[in-house]
């Protein structure tokens, strides 16, 4: 099964509007065109938050970009999203808002890590209990768990203050289930590829601007838009990589 992850698109209701000097609608279009050439016909798409930038008008633009996909488009809110507006404006196929969905040998679990009015992430006990129950119900499946906020540090002090504040509880749940193969997120505008207890940890850069890595204070750098591809095997294998959308692509 082949997946594409796009995150932190930061769209607005004004297509030409720039966020920190970046025309986010244009960079998303470049990322989608790149993916159509390099990774056509994905089996599923993951949208992992900050889909708009504090402007629910951006969901209409998102629908125009992804509404024609034949594959299901799994959606999560980020701290710049309005979760109710996201579900309302991106209702119906191909958009999916299910907490857990089984596709063949794989289970996708979509965690909402947002905290109303705050930029950091948190996973409440009821949601962690739902995660535990879903993983227990599908013990024969390989699981990919997605959320917006990062559950492990990226090495930037200001950014790591805005991660999931109870990530230990998340890993306690995941550690009880041998079938968990991957954990993917956005939020950081930075790449990360690591492992913890047999779980592939995947931080994915933004389709617009990127945050400077290992910077103690907020800063952006000159890296181009990006997205992530994944290949999920029936045996639980997980191959992945980040595609940087350079000007020549």
Helices and strands as residue ranges (DSSP letters): E 2-6, E 18-19, E 22-23, H 24-38, E 44-48, H 58-66, E 72-76, H 83-89, E 95-96, E 100-103, E 106-110, H 125-137, E 142-146, H 157-160, H 167-174, E 180-185, E 192-196, E 199-203, E 210-211, E 220-221, E 225-232, E 238-245
